[in-house]
Amino acid sequence: MVELSTIEKCILILLTVSAAAVFLLLAKKIFLAIIIGKPEPKRLNYFWSRVVRFIKEVLFQQRVVGGRPITGLLHFGVFLGFAAFIFETSNMFLEPFGLAYMPLLLGDALPYFRTLMLIIAYIVAIGITGLAFRRFVLTKISPDPKSIESGLIAVFILLLMLTYIDIYSTGLIHAKIDWWLHVVIILVFPIVILNSKHLHLILAPVNVFLRKFRLWEVEKINLDIESIESEEEIQLGLETIAAIPWKLRLDFFVCVECKRCTDNCPASQAGMELRPSDFIMEGRKVLVSGKSDVSVIGSIISETALGQCTSCMACENICPVGIEHSQLLAGAKAAQTLAIGTGGVAVEFFKNMTNYSNPYAASSDVRTTLIEELKIPVYEKGVTEYVLWLGCVWAYNPDYKKVVDAAAVSLKHAGVSFGVLKNEKCCGHHSRRQGEEMQFQTLAEENAKMLKDEGVSRIITGCPHCLNTLRYEYEVFIEDHKIEVIHHSQVFFELIRSGSLKLNSNSLSGQKLTYHDPCYLGRFEGIYNQPRSIIESVGGDLIEMPLSKKSSYCCGGGAAGFTIEQKGEKRIDQERKEQVLNTGVNTLITSCPECNLMLTGAVETTKDISELIKESIDVS
């Protein structure tokens, strides 16, 4: 125990009060910059699920370790120290005043506790040294700009651990010197982190707890202007800084600058301008500057970068501190389309959707003819069990007639009761992803009314984009009418497992294939095993691409990308095609019509999972 004189106690009190005052004064500016943001709903719903997620992602650092195992484990070691030293540090401040509580709580177990803390101190010292070595020495691995604050924080953490170790173990320096150095660092530490990326130490736990549960989960924009009482309440996306909600403001400040979002962004990896970490850090700079009436597009993200986003959400999915990039991207795109009216990249797409309700500018007769030629049954209310939702590519692109036929034949062979709707329109997924909320809501309302009128309760779709939109974003339009929406790979998997659909287990024996995980089927829905199980059930030799499952590289077709000519030195689909080609296989299997469309030509043959099933049906 370190004993302090009366003067030393007074100095400690003065330093503590002064440090607290400075911290609160500096923190006030950040706090006000966050809470001034627009209110947001659904940030405390599913409370206990949030608690469970908090335990996994904050206490056990699930995302930190999962994204970069070696660096993540080093970070986890440092985090362990922060969590473990909370009680020991507070006890150290109270000890000189005779208010130490650890001896009372632990009694005879106190020496064992100190031994444990010494072990943790060594772990933290090793962890922070490894992280600092990676950042400041292994510059090829960590090429980002090195900040003085990062180096200072690393030195502080290391000194905190070394002084603790010296006080209770090595005794190389006088205990009081160690104690004072330890205490002064503790007091200065919070002030330093307020002006650095290490602010996440305070804000990240809050941000993770408040994060939404789905990727690209955006709220419905109220487009009924007459129902809005004042002009100030009209919100047509994120047009200016003043419109940015408080959670997105919190995102800007919580960023740890690890740049995992950019490292996993397909546009960035293809050499395009879009870099998610950049617009998050630019957002922080703008908020700190106090600006409120400047445009989001231009000050935080450029028109070019915004137009390159495919809504694959590889950025948001990998973020270890709960940043929701989608809220900025969706809000800026909505403002671009609804309020600003210029700078969008999907002009032709919107025009075709407005005039024809599909991106191919095809008349409804094209879909009707397809249904008649393939003899696909029409849904009958009260009789048919499933609606087969065709979507735009299947219904209007003649190159995918064989895929539709394969899906229908396979379902018929398994005895599934299904039919298509006569008046199905585009679900509106890509319209919303490109910010055309009015177009999306119009399509959603018309489809929702039709689904309710027809009494539809179960939908099968081969398009993950339709799956995501019908399953989640139609809830506010359908309301009390519950509809189960499932992907065709899930249906086929269950039919095969139950024996309703018998396949020849040797039809592809020895043939090497690779499988591309669609973003909206994999990352968004967690459906990885069913398509792979189907490939393996017919004897296919599955060769995985390095970027697969949660780390799958986008095909470039999202956010209407399959209808837009991408500009740049290299397109996203070209990058993915090279990855497919590098597997050395001749056949690529997909389970998304847009992925199929974008990646056809990468290797000799590209097939939808339904085609694989049709070819392997056991007719014996």
C-alpha positions as CSV (number, residue, x, y, z in Angstrom):
1,M,0.0,0.0,0.0
2,V,1.3,3.4,-1.0
3,E,1.0,6.1,1.8
4,L,0.6,9.7,0.8
5,S,1.3,12.8,2.9
6,T,-1.4,15.4,3.4
7,I,0.1,17.6,0.7
8,E,0.2,14.7,-1.7
9,K,-3.4,13.9,-1.0
10,C,-4.4,17.4,-1.8
11,I,-2.4,17.3,-5.0
12,L,-4.1,14.1,-6.0
13,I,-7.6,15.6,-5.3
14,L,-6.7,18.7,-7.3
15,L,-5.3,16.7,-10.2
16,T,-8.4,14.4,-10.3
17,V,-10.9,17.3,-10.2
18,S,-9.0,19.3,-12.8
19,A,-8.7,16.3,-15.1
20,A,-12.4,15.5,-14.7
21,A,-13.3,19.2,-15.4
22,V,-11.1,19.3,-18.6
23,F,-12.5,16.0,-19.8
24,L,-16.1,17.0,-19.3
25,L,-15.5,20.4,-21.0
26,L,-14.0,18.8,-24.0
27,A,-16.5,15.9,-24.1
28,K,-19.4,18.4,-24.0
29,K,-18.7,19.5,-27.6
30,I,-18.7,15.9,-28.9
31,F,-21.8,15.1,-26.8
32,L,-23.7,18.1,-28.2
33,A,-22.6,17.4,-31.7
34,I,-24.2,13.9,-31.4
35,I,-27.4,14.6,-29.5
36,I,-28.4,17.5,-31.7
37,G,-29.0,15.0,-34.5
38,K,-32.5,14.0,-35.7
39,P,-34.3,11.4,-33.5
40,E,-34.3,7.8,-34.6
41,P,-36.8,5.0,-33.8
42,K,-36.1,1.3,-33.0
43,R,-32.8,1.8,-31.3
44,L,-33.8,0.1,-28.1
45,N,-36.2,-2.6,-29.4
46,Y,-35.3,-6.3,-28.8
47,F,-33.6,-5.2,-25.6
48,W,-32.4,-8.6,-24.5
49,S,-31.1,-9.5,-27.9
50,R,-29.1,-6.4,-27.8
51,V,-27.7,-7.4,-24.4
52,V,-26.6,-10.8,-25.9
53,R,-25.0,-9.1,-28.8
54,F,-23.2,-6.7,-26.4
55,I,-21.7,-9.6,-24.5
56,K,-20.6,-11.3,-27.7
57,E,-19.2,-8.3,-29.6
58,V,-18.0,-6.1,-26.7
59,L,-17.0,-8.4,-23.9
60,F,-15.8,-11.2,-26.1
61,Q,-14.7,-9.0,-29.0
62,Q,-16.3,-11.4,-31.5
63,R,-16.1,-9.1,-34.5
64,V,-12.6,-7.8,-33.6
65,V,-11.1,-11.2,-33.4
66,G,-13.1,-12.7,-36.3
67,G,-12.1,-10.0,-38.8
68,R,-8.4,-10.2,-38.2
69,P,-7.5,-13.1,-35.9
70,I,-3.9,-12.2,-35.0
71,T,-4.5,-8.5,-34.6
72,G,-7.9,-9.2,-33.1
73,L,-6.4,-11.4,-30.4
74,L,-3.8,-8.7,-29.5
75,H,-6.6,-6.2,-29.3
76,F,-8.7,-8.6,-27.2
77,G,-5.7,-8.8,-24.8
78,V,-5.6,-5.0,-24.4
79,F,-9.4,-4.8,-24.0
80,L,-9.2,-7.5,-21.3
81,G,-6.9,-5.2,-19.4
82,F,-9.3,-2.2,-19.6
83,A,-12.2,-4.4,-18.4
84,A,-10.2,-6.1,-15.6
85,F,-8.4,-2.9,-14.3
86,I,-11.6,-0.9,-13.7
87,F,-11.9,-2.1,-10.1
88,E,-8.2,-2.1,-9.4
89,T,-7.7,1.4,-10.7
90,S,-10.6,2.9,-8.7
91,N,-9.2,1.0,-5.6
92,M,-5.8,2.6,-6.3
93,F,-7.2,6.1,-6.1
94,L,-9.2,5.4,-2.9
95,E,-6.4,3.6,-1.1
96,P,-4.4,6.6,0.1
97,F,-7.6,7.9,1.8
98,G,-8.2,4.7,3.7
99,L,-11.2,3.9,1.4
100,A,-9.8,0.9,-0.4
101,Y,-12.6,-1.7,-0.9
102,M,-10.8,-4.5,-2.6
103,P,-9.4,-5.9,0.7
104,L,-12.9,-5.9,2.2
105,L,-14.4,-7.6,-0.9
106,L,-11.7,-10.2,-1.4
107,G,-10.2,-10.7,2.1
108,D,-7.6,-13.5,2.0
109,A,-8.2,-13.9,-1.7
110,L,-6.6,-10.5,-2.5
111,P,-3.1,-11.9,-3.2
112,Y,-4.6,-14.4,-5.7
113,F,-6.5,-11.5,-7.3
114,R,-3.3,-9.5,-7.6
115,T,-1.5,-12.5,-9.2
116,L,-4.3,-12.7,-11.7
117,M,-4.1,-9.0,-12.4
118,L,-0.3,-9.3,-12.9
119,I,-0.9,-12.0,-15.5
120,I,-3.4,-9.7,-17.3
121,A,-1.0,-6.8,-17.1
122,Y,1.6,-9.0,-18.9
123,I,-1.0,-9.9,-21.5
124,V,-1.9,-6.3,-22.1
125,A,1.8,-5.3,-22.3
126,I,2.4,-7.9,-25.0
127,G,-0.8,-7.0,-26.8
128,I,-0.1,-3.3,-27.0
129,T,3.5,-3.8,-28.0
130,G,2.4,-6.1,-30.8
131,L,-0.2,-3.7,-32.0
132,A,2.3,-0.8,-31.9
133,F,4.9,-2.9,-33.7
134,R,2.4,-3.7,-36.4
135,R,1.3,-0.1,-36.9
136,F,4.6,1.7,-36.7
137,V,7.2,-0.9,-37.9
138,L,5.3,-3.3,-40.2
139,T,4.2,-0.4,-42.4
140,K,3.5,-2.7,-45.4
141,I,0.9,-4.5,-43.3
142,S,-0.4,-1.3,-41.7
143,P,0.3,1.4,-44.3
144,D,-2.2,4.0,-42.9
145,P,-0.9,7.4,-41.7
146,K,0.6,7.2,-38.2
147,S,-0.8,9.7,-35.7
148,I,1.0,11.1,-32.7
149,E,-2.0,10.3,-30.6
150,S,-1.9,6.5,-31.5
151,G,1.8,6.4,-30.5
152,L,1.1,8.3,-27.3
153,I,-1.8,6.0,-26.3
154,A,0.3,2.9,-26.9
155,V,3.1,4.3,-24.7
156,F,0.5,5.2,-22.0
157,I,-1.0,1.7,-22.0
158,L,2.4,0.1,-21.8
159,L,3.6,2.3,-19.0
160,L,0.3,1.6,-17.1
161,M,1.0,-2.1,-17.2
162,L,4.8,-1.8,-16.5
163,T,4.2,0.5,-13.4
164,Y,1.6,-1.9,-12.1
165,I,3.9,-4.9,-12.6
166,D,6.7,-3.0,-10.9
167,I,4.6,-2.1,-7.9
168,Y,3.3,-5.6,-7.2
169,S,6.1,-7.8,-8.6
170,T,9.5,-6.6,-9.8
171,G,10.1,-3.6,-7.6
172,L,12.8,-2.1,-9.8
173,I,11.7,1.5,-9.1
174,H,10.4,3.1,-5.9
175,A,6.7,2.1,-5.5
176,K,5.6,5.8,-5.0
177,I,7.2,6.8,-8.3
178,D,5.4,4.0,-10.0
179,W,2.2,4.9,-8.3
180,W,2.3,8.6,-9.2
181,L,3.2,7.8,-12.8
182,H,0.4,5.3,-13.0
183,V,-2.1,7.7,-11.6
184,V,-1.1,10.7,-13.7
185,I,-1.4,8.6,-16.9
186,I,-4.8,7.4,-15.8
187,L,-5.9,11.1,-15.4
188,V,-4.5,12.3,-18.7
189,F,-5.6,9.2,-20.7
190,P,-9.3,10.1,-21.1
191,I,-8.4,13.7,-22.2
192,V,-6.0,12.4,-24.9
193,I,-8.5,9.9,-26.3
194,L,-11.1,12.6,-26.8
195,N,-9.1,13.9,-29.7
196,S,-8.1,10.6,-31.2
197,K,-9.5,7.5,-32.7
198,H,-9.3,5.9,-29.3
199,L,-12.5,7.7,-28.4
200,H,-14.0,4.3,-29.4
201,L,-13.0,3.0,-26.0
202,I,-15.8,5.0,-24.6
203,L,-18.3,5.1,-27.4
204,A,-18.0,1.7,-29.1
205,P,-19.9,-0.3,-26.4
206,V,-22.8,2.1,-26.7
207,N,-22.7,2.0,-30.5
208,V,-22.7,-1.8,-30.7
209,F,-25.6,-1.9,-28.3
210,L,-27.6,0.6,-30.4
211,R,-26.8,-0.9,-33.9
212,K,-29.7,-2.3,-35.9
213,F,-30.1,-6.0,-36.4
214,R,-30.2,-6.1,-40.2
215,L,-27.8,-4.7,-42.8
216,W,-29.2,-1.8,-44.8
217,E,-32.2,-1.5,-42.4
218,V,-33.6,1.9,-43.4
219,E,-36.8,3.5,-42.2
220,K,-39.7,4.3,-44.5
221,I,-39.6,8.0,-45.6
222,N,-42.9,9.8,-45.0
223,L,-43.7,11.1,-48.5
224,D,-47.2,12.3,-47.6
225,I,-46.1,16.0,-47.4
226,E,-49.6,17.2,-46.6
227,S,-49.7,15.2,-43.4
228,I,-46.5,16.8,-42.1
229,E,-47.3,19.7,-39.8
230,S,-44.2,21.9,-40.5
231,E,-41.7,22.3,-43.2
232,E,-38.9,21.5,-40.7
233,E,-40.3,18.0,-40.3
234,I,-40.0,17.2,-44.0
235,Q,-37.2,14.8,-44.4
236,L,-36.3,13.7,-47.9
237,G,-33.1,11.9,-47.1
238,L,-29.8,13.4,-45.9
239,E,-29.6,16.5,-47.9
240,T,-27.7,18.7,-45.4
241,I,-25.6,18.0,-42.3
242,A,-28.5,19.2,-40.1
243,A,-30.5,16.2,-41.3
244,I,-28.0,13.6,-40.0
245,P,-29.6,11.6,-37.2
246,W,-27.8,11.2,-33.8
247,K,-26.9,7.5,-34.3
248,L,-25.0,8.3,-37.5
249,R,-23.3,11.1,-35.8
250,L,-22.2,8.7,-33.1
251,D,-20.9,6.4,-35.9
252,F,-18.7,9.2,-37.1
253,F,-17.1,9.7,-33.7
254,V,-16.8,6.0,-32.9
255,C,-14.7,5.1,-35.9
256,V,-11.4,3.4,-34.9
257,E,-9.9,4.0,-38.3
258,C,-9.0,0.3,-38.8
259,K,-10.2,0.6,-42.4
260,R,-11.6,-2.9,-42.4
261,C,-14.6,-1.4,-44.2
262,T,-12.5,-0.1,-47.0
263,D,-10.4,-3.3,-47.2
264,N,-13.6,-5.3,-47.8
265,C,-15.4,-2.8,-50.1
266,P,-15.4,-4.4,-53.6
267,A,-15.5,-0.9,-55.2
268,S,-12.4,0.1,-53.3
269,Q,-10.7,-3.1,-54.1
270,A,-11.4,-2.7,-57.8
271,G,-9.6,0.7,-57.6
272,M,-12.7,2.9,-57.6
273,E,-13.1,6.1,-55.6
274,L,-15.5,4.8,-53.0
275,R,-13.7,4.2,-49.6
276,P,-16.2,3.7,-46.7
277,S,-13.6,4.7,-44.1
278,D,-13.0,8.0,-45.8
279,F,-16.6,9.2,-45.7
280,I,-17.0,8.1,-42.1
281,M,-13.9,10.1,-41.1
282,E,-15.0,13.1,-43.3
283,G,-18.3,13.0,-41.4
284,R,-16.5,13.4,-38.1
285,K,-14.5,16.3,-39.5
286,V,-17.6,18.1,-40.6
287,L,-19.4,17.6,-37.3
288,V,-16.3,18.9,-35.4
289,S,-16.3,22.0,-37.6
290,G,-19.8,22.8,-36.5
291,K,-21.2,23.1,-40.0
292,S,-24.9,22.3,-40.4
293,D,-26.2,23.9,-43.6
294,V,-23.7,22.3,-46.1
295,S,-24.6,19.4,-48.4
296,V,-23.8,15.9,-47.3
297,I,-22.9,15.1,-50.9
298,G,-19.7,17.0,-51.5
299,S,-18.7,17.6,-47.9
300,I,-18.8,14.0,-46.7
301,I,-19.1,11.8,-49.8
302,S,-18.7,12.7,-53.5
303,E,-21.3,12.0,-56.2
304,T,-18.8,9.6,-57.8
305,A,-18.2,7.5,-54.7
306,L,-21.9,7.4,-53.8
307,G,-22.7,6.1,-57.3
308,Q,-20.2,3.3,-56.9
309,C,-21.9,1.6,-53.9
310,T,-23.6,-1.7,-54.7
311,S,-25.2,-1.9,-51.3
312,C,-23.4,-5.2,-50.6
313,M,-22.7,-4.1,-47.1
314,A,-19.3,-5.8,-46.8
315,C,-18.3,-2.6,-45.0
316,E,-21.0,-2.6,-42.4
317,N,-20.8,-6.4,-41.9
318,I,-17.1,-6.3,-40.9
319,C,-17.1,-3.1,-38.7
320,P,-16.1,-4.1,-35.2
321,V,-17.6,-1.0,-33.5
322,G,-21.1,-1.0,-34.9
323,I,-20.9,1.7,-37.6
324,E,-23.9,1.6,-40.0
325,H,-22.5,2.8,-43.3
326,S,-25.9,2.1,-44.9
327,Q,-27.6,4.9,-43.1
328,L,-25.3,7.5,-44.7
329,L,-25.4,5.8,-48.1
330,A,-29.2,5.3,-48.2
331,G,-29.9,8.8,-46.8
332,A,-27.5,10.5,-49.3
333,K,-29.0,8.6,-52.3
334,A,-32.5,9.4,-51.2
335,A,-31.6,13.1,-51.0
336,Q,-30.0,12.9,-54.4
337,T,-33.1,11.5,-56.0
338,L,-35.9,13.1,-54.0
339,A,-34.5,16.5,-53.0
340,I,-31.5,17.4,-55.2
341,G,-32.6,15.7,-58.4
342,T,-29.1,15.5,-60.0
343,G,-26.0,13.3,-59.8
344,G,-27.6,9.9,-59.8
345,V,-26.3,7.0,-61.8
346,A,-29.5,5.1,-62.3
347,V,-31.4,7.6,-64.4
348,E,-32.2,5.1,-67.2
349,F,-33.2,2.4,-64.7
350,F,-35.6,4.8,-63.0
351,K,-37.1,5.8,-66.3
352,N,-37.7,2.2,-67.3
353,M,-39.2,1.3,-63.9
354,T,-41.6,4.3,-64.2
355,N,-42.7,3.4,-67.7
356,Y,-42.6,-0.4,-67.6
357,S,-42.3,-1.5,-64.0
358,N,-39.1,-3.4,-64.9
359,P,-35.6,-2.4,-65.8
360,Y,-35.6,-4.0,-69.3
361,A,-38.3,-1.7,-70.7
362,A,-40.2,-4.8,-71.6
363,S,-44.0,-5.0,-72.0
364,S,-46.0,-7.2,-69.6
365,D,-46.6,-9.5,-72.6
366,V,-43.0,-10.7,-72.3
367,R,-43.7,-12.2,-68.9
368,T,-47.1,-13.5,-70.0
369,T,-45.6,-15.3,-73.0
370,L,-42.8,-16.8,-70.8
371,I,-45.4,-18.2,-68.4
372,E,-47.4,-19.7,-71.2
373,E,-44.5,-21.2,-73.1
374,L,-43.0,-22.9,-70.0
375,K,-46.5,-24.0,-68.9
376,I,-46.0,-22.5,-65.4
377,P,-49.2,-22.8,-63.3
378,V,-50.9,-19.6,-62.3
379,Y,-51.5,-19.0,-58.6
380,E,-55.1,-19.8,-57.4
381,K,-56.3,-18.2,-54.3
382,G,-57.1,-20.7,-51.6
383,V,-55.8,-23.6,-53.7
384,T,-52.1,-23.0,-54.5
385,E,-49.6,-23.2,-51.6
386,Y,-46.7,-21.2,-52.9
387,V,-46.3,-18.2,-55.1
388,L,-43.2,-18.5,-57.4
389,W,-42.0,-14.9,-57.4
390,L,-40.1,-14.5,-60.8
391,G,-38.6,-11.0,-60.3
392,C,-37.3,-8.9,-63.1
393,V,-34.3,-10.8,-64.5
394,W,-36.2,-14.2,-64.7
395,A,-39.4,-12.6,-66.1
396,Y,-38.0,-10.2,-68.6
397,N,-34.5,-11.2,-69.7
398,P,-34.8,-13.9,-72.4
399,D,-31.4,-15.4,-71.6
400,Y,-32.8,-16.7,-68.3
401,K,-35.8,-18.6,-69.7
402,K,-33.9,-21.8,-69.1
403,V,-33.3,-20.9,-65.4
404,V,-37.0,-20.3,-64.9
405,D,-37.8,-23.5,-66.6
406,A,-35.3,-25.4,-64.4
407,A,-36.9,-24.0,-61.2
408,A,-40.4,-24.7,-62.4
409,V,-39.6,-28.3,-63.6
410,S,-37.8,-29.1,-60.4
411,L,-40.7,-27.9,-58.2
412,K,-43.2,-29.8,-60.3
413,H,-41.1,-33.0,-60.1
414,A,-41.1,-32.6,-56.3
415,G,-44.9,-32.2,-56.2
416,V,-44.8,-28.7,-54.8
417,S,-48.0,-26.7,-55.1
418,F,-47.0,-23.4,-56.7
419,G,-48.0,-20.8,-59.2
420,V,-47.1,-17.4,-60.5
421,L,-49.0,-14.2,-60.0
422,K,-50.6,-12.6,-63.1
423,N,-49.8,-9.1,-62.2
424,E,-46.5,-9.3,-60.3
425,K,-44.4,-6.1,-60.5
426,C,-40.8,-5.4,-59.6
427,C,-40.5,-5.5,-55.8
428,G,-38.7,-2.2,-55.9
429,H,-35.5,-3.3,-54.2
430,H,-33.1,-1.6,-56.5
431,S,-35.2,1.6,-56.6
432,R,-34.9,2.0,-52.9
433,R,-31.1,1.1,-53.0
434,Q,-30.6,3.9,-55.4
435,G,-32.7,6.3,-53.3
436,E,-35.9,6.4,-55.4
437,E,-38.1,6.0,-52.3
438,M,-41.3,7.2,-54.0
439,Q,-40.9,4.6,-56.8
440,F,-40.2,1.9,-54.2
441,Q,-43.2,2.8,-52.1
442,T,-45.5,2.9,-55.1
443,L,-44.4,-0.6,-56.2
444,A,-44.5,-2.0,-52.7
445,E,-48.0,-0.7,-52.1
446,E,-49.3,-2.1,-55.3
447,N,-47.6,-5.5,-54.8
448,A,-48.7,-5.6,-51.1
449,K,-52.3,-5.0,-52.0
450,M,-52.2,-7.7,-54.6
451,L,-50.6,-10.2,-52.2
452,K,-53.2,-9.5,-49.5
453,D,-56.1,-9.7,-52.0
454,E,-54.8,-13.0,-53.4
455,G,-54.3,-14.3,-49.8
456,V,-50.7,-15.2,-50.4
457,S,-49.0,-16.7,-47.4
458,R,-45.9,-18.3,-48.8
459,I,-43.5,-17.1,-51.5
460,I,-40.5,-18.8,-53.2
461,T,-38.1,-16.6,-55.0
462,G,-34.8,-17.3,-56.8
463,C,-33.7,-13.7,-56.3
464,P,-32.0,-12.8,-53.0
465,H,-32.8,-9.1,-53.5
466,C,-36.5,-9.9,-53.8
467,L,-36.1,-12.2,-50.8
468,N,-34.7,-9.4,-48.6
469,T,-37.2,-6.8,-49.7
470,L,-40.3,-9.0,-49.6
471,R,-39.3,-10.5,-46.2
472,Y,-38.4,-7.4,-44.4
473,E,-39.3,-4.2,-46.2
474,Y,-42.8,-5.1,-47.1
475,E,-43.8,-5.5,-43.4
476,V,-44.9,-1.9,-43.1
477,F,-47.1,-2.2,-46.2
478,I,-48.6,-5.6,-45.5
479,E,-49.0,-5.0,-41.8
480,D,-51.3,-7.6,-40.3
481,H,-50.9,-10.1,-43.3
482,K,-48.1,-12.5,-42.5
483,I,-46.2,-13.9,-45.5
484,E,-43.3,-16.4,-45.3
485,V,-40.7,-15.7,-48.0
486,I,-38.0,-18.3,-48.8
487,H,-35.2,-18.7,-51.3
488,H,-35.4,-21.4,-53.9
489,S,-32.1,-23.0,-52.7
490,Q,-33.7,-23.4,-49.2
491,V,-36.8,-25.0,-50.7
492,F,-34.7,-27.4,-52.9
493,F,-32.4,-28.3,-49.9
494,E,-35.4,-29.3,-47.8
495,L,-37.1,-31.2,-50.7
496,I,-33.9,-33.2,-51.2
497,R,-33.4,-33.8,-47.5
498,S,-37.0,-35.0,-47.1
499,G,-36.8,-37.3,-50.1
500,S,-39.4,-35.4,-52.1
501,L,-36.8,-34.5,-54.7
502,K,-34.5,-37.4,-55.6
503,L,-31.3,-36.5,-57.4
504,N,-28.6,-38.7,-59.0
505,S,-25.8,-38.5,-56.5
506,N,-23.2,-39.3,-59.2
507,S,-24.5,-36.9,-61.9
508,L,-21.5,-34.6,-61.4
509,S,-19.1,-37.1,-59.9
510,G,-15.6,-35.8,-60.0
511,Q,-16.5,-32.5,-61.7
512,K,-15.0,-29.5,-60.2
513,L,-17.3,-26.5,-59.5
514,T,-17.1,-23.3,-57.6
515,Y,-19.9,-21.4,-55.9
516,H,-20.4,-17.6,-55.6
517,D,-22.2,-16.4,-52.5
518,P,-24.6,-13.6,-53.4
519,C,-24.4,-10.7,-50.9
520,Y,-28.1,-10.7,-50.2
521,L,-28.3,-14.4,-49.7
522,G,-25.1,-14.8,-47.7
523,R,-24.2,-11.8,-45.7
524,F,-27.8,-10.6,-45.4
525,E,-29.6,-13.9,-44.7
526,G,-26.8,-16.2,-43.6
527,I,-27.7,-18.8,-46.2
528,Y,-24.4,-20.5,-47.0
529,N,-24.7,-24.3,-46.5
530,Q,-27.9,-25.1,-48.4
531,P,-26.5,-24.3,-51.9
532,R,-23.2,-26.1,-51.1
533,S,-25.1,-29.1,-49.8
534,I,-27.0,-29.3,-53.1
535,I,-23.8,-29.2,-55.1
536,E,-22.3,-31.9,-53.0
537,S,-25.5,-34.1,-53.1
538,V,-25.0,-34.5,-56.9
539,G,-21.3,-35.5,-56.5
540,G,-19.8,-32.1,-57.4
541,D,-16.3,-31.4,-56.2
542,L,-16.7,-27.9,-54.7
543,I,-13.7,-25.7,-54.9
544,E,-14.1,-22.6,-52.7
545,M,-12.9,-19.2,-53.7
546,P,-10.7,-17.4,-51.1
547,L,-13.4,-14.7,-50.8
548,S,-16.5,-16.7,-50.0
549,K,-19.3,-16.9,-47.4
550,K,-19.3,-13.8,-45.2
551,S,-16.3,-12.5,-47.0
552,S,-17.7,-13.1,-50.5
553,Y,-16.8,-10.4,-53.1
554,C,-19.8,-8.7,-54.7
555,C,-20.6,-9.3,-58.3
556,G,-21.3,-5.6,-58.9
557,G,-25.0,-6.1,-59.7
558,G,-26.5,-4.6,-56.5
559,A,-28.2,-1.2,-56.3
560,A,-29.3,-1.6,-60.0
561,G,-25.6,-2.2,-60.9
562,F,-26.6,-4.9,-63.3
563,T,-28.2,-2.2,-65.5
564,I,-25.5,0.5,-65.1
565,E,-22.3,0.7,-67.0
566,Q,-19.6,1.0,-64.3
567,K,-16.8,3.5,-65.1
568,G,-13.2,3.1,-63.9
569,E,-10.0,1.2,-64.6
570,K,-11.6,-2.0,-63.5
571,R,-15.2,-3.0,-62.8
572,I,-16.3,-5.0,-59.7
573,D,-17.6,-7.8,-61.8
574,Q,-14.2,-8.1,-63.6
575,E,-12.4,-8.5,-60.3
576,R,-14.8,-11.2,-59.2
577,K,-14.5,-13.0,-62.6
578,E,-10.8,-13.1,-62.1
579,Q,-11.3,-14.7,-58.7
580,V,-13.6,-17.3,-60.3
581,L,-11.1,-18.0,-63.0
582,N,-8.3,-18.5,-60.6
583,T,-10.1,-21.5,-59.0
584,G,-9.2,-23.4,-62.1
585,V,-12.8,-24.8,-62.5
586,N,-14.9,-24.8,-65.7
587,T,-18.3,-24.4,-64.0
588,L,-19.6,-21.6,-61.7
589,I,-22.8,-22.1,-59.7
590,T,-24.9,-19.1,-58.6
591,S,-28.1,-18.7,-56.7
592,C,-29.0,-15.2,-57.7
593,P,-30.1,-14.0,-61.2
594,E,-28.1,-10.8,-61.0
595,C,-24.9,-12.6,-60.0
596,N,-25.5,-15.0,-62.8
597,L,-25.9,-12.1,-65.2
598,M,-22.8,-10.3,-64.0
599,L,-20.5,-13.3,-63.8
600,T,-21.5,-15.2,-66.9
601,G,-18.3,-15.5,-69.1
602,A,-15.9,-15.8,-66.2
603,V,-15.5,-19.6,-66.9
604,E,-16.9,-21.9,-69.6
605,T,-20.3,-22.5,-67.9
606,T,-22.4,-20.5,-65.4
607,K,-25.5,-22.1,-63.9
608,D,-28.1,-21.3,-61.4
609,I,-28.6,-23.8,-58.7
610,S,-32.0,-24.8,-60.1
611,E,-30.4,-25.8,-63.4
612,L,-28.0,-28.1,-61.5
613,I,-31.0,-29.7,-59.9
614,K,-33.0,-30.2,-63.1
615,E,-30.0,-31.8,-64.8
616,S,-29.5,-34.2,-61.8
617,I,-33.1,-35.3,-61.2
618,D,-33.2,-39.0,-60.8
619,V,-35.9,-40.3,-63.2
620,S,-35.4,-44.0,-62.4
